[in-house]
Amino acid sequence: MRNTSFAEFHCSLAQSLEVMGDWWSPLILRDLYLGLDRFDQLVTDLGISRNLLTNRLETMLNAGLIARTPYQDSPVRYRYTLAEAGRELLPILMALTAWGDRWMTPDGGPPIQFTHTTCGHRTTPTVACSECGEPLDTEHVTPTPGPGGRTAPGTALIATVMR
């Protein structure tokens, strides 16, 4: 359940969390990626209430993370798929899964493993520099103000510490 809205925050991270920052949305996106594309499949796999799933799917539809197409007319039933914005979130969720595999591994080991189809090797997803390909970490990245940076809700002090 969401306690706070970040809709007025002047921050890309906060705006992203406004759309997919509850507990269920990343799991719904994961299930869609894994091929569970029907409402009843999502309810069964996640154990989520139908009302809550309806709400989360509507939010993700409106944000452009997912798309839906009817597969049955009477009654109308939909198949859900990842839209471009949702597909671009998947590597981030894969990296978060890899972090969970390292620090919060369930009994028995990682429940999902990733294989990079280009090279055929099992991979541990990481976040890497878009220019040189090196993995990113806090010791080797310096945040600097961007063109949209300003003192506003959600970033009230950040501009002063990045100067």
N, C-alpha and C positions, 0 to 999 in steps of 0.2 A: 504494500500500500504506500502511496506517495503522501508524505507529510508536508512537503514544501514544493512550491512551484519555482522554477528557475526561468520562467518565460521573460521576465524583465531584466535578467542578468545580461550584462554586456560582455559575454565570454563564450567562445566557441565550445569549450568543454561543457559549460552549464547548458547551453542550447542543445548539445548532443544528449546530455543526460535528461533533459526535459522530454525528449522523444523516446529514448530507449534505456533510461537509467533505473527503471524499477527492476525487481528481481526476475520477473517473468519474461520481459522482452528479449534479453539475450538468449534465453533458453528456447523461446519460440523461433527466433532466427536460426539457432543451431538446428532445431528439428526440421525446419523448412529446408535448410542446406542438406540435411541427411536424407531428405526425401519424404518426410511426413508432411503432406500438403493438404490434408483435409481436416476440417474442424474437429470431427469426432476422433481422428487419430491424435491430434494435439491434446484434446481433453484426456484421452486414455493414457498417452505417454507421460504427460506432465502432472496429471492429477489436479489440474486447475479447474476452477468452477467455470461453468459455461458463460455466466455473466462477466466474469473477469476476463476470460479469453476474448469474448466479443469486444469488450472495451479496449483491450490491448491491440487486437487486430485492427480495430477502427483507427486508433491513434497511429499505428504504423502505416496503415493505408494512407491516411491524411498527410503524413510526413514523407511519403514517397519511398518508404523502406521496402514495402511489399506491394504486390499486385494481386488481384483476384479475378478469376474467370469462372463463369458458371460451367458445371459439368452435368447438371441435371436441371430439368425445368419445373417439375411438379412433385414435391416442392422444390424451390430453387435452392441448390447447394453449390458451394464454391470450392474451387481449388486455389490455394494460396501459393505464390511463388515469390522469390526474392527479386526486387527491382534493383536497378543499378546501385542505388545508395545502400541498400541492404547487402548486396554482394560485396561492396567495398568495406563493410563492417566486419565481414567474416575473418579476414586475416588478423584483425584486432582480437576477435573472440578466440581465434586459434592460439594467439600468443598468450591470452589470459588463461586458456586451458593449459598451455604448457607451464605457466607459472603455478597453476593449481596442481599439476602433476608433480612439480618439484617440491612445493611447500605444503600442499593439502591433499596428498594422494589418498584416494579411497583404499580400503582394505583390498588386497589382491592386485593392486597396481592400477595404472591408467586405464580407464574404460574405453578410451578412443585413442588410436594412434593415427598419425598422418603420414602419407606417402606422397612425395613430390613426383607427379606423373611425368614431368619433363626429364628428370634424370633417373627415376625409378627407385630412389632411395627413401627410406624412412627418414622423416625430418622432425626436428623440434622447432616449431614456429618461433621466430624472433622478430623484433622491431629493428629495422636497419636504416642507415642513412640512405636517402634517395640519390645521393651523389656518388658515394664511394662504396656503398654496400656493407660497410662495417656495422656490427651491432651497436645500437645506441644504449648508453647508460648515463646516469646523472653526472658522473665525473668528467665526461667528454662532450657534454652538450651545454651550451650557454643560452638561456632564454634572453631575448631582446625585444623591446617594444615593436609591435607591428603597426601597419598604417591605420588600423581601426582601433588601436589601443586608446583608452581614456579612463579617467576616474569615473566609475559608475557602479551601480549595484552589482555585486559579485566580483568587482575588480577595484574596490575602493582604495586599496593600498598597494596593489601590484605595481602600478606605474612608478611609484616612488621607490620601490626596492629594485627595480630594473634599470634605474638611471645610472 
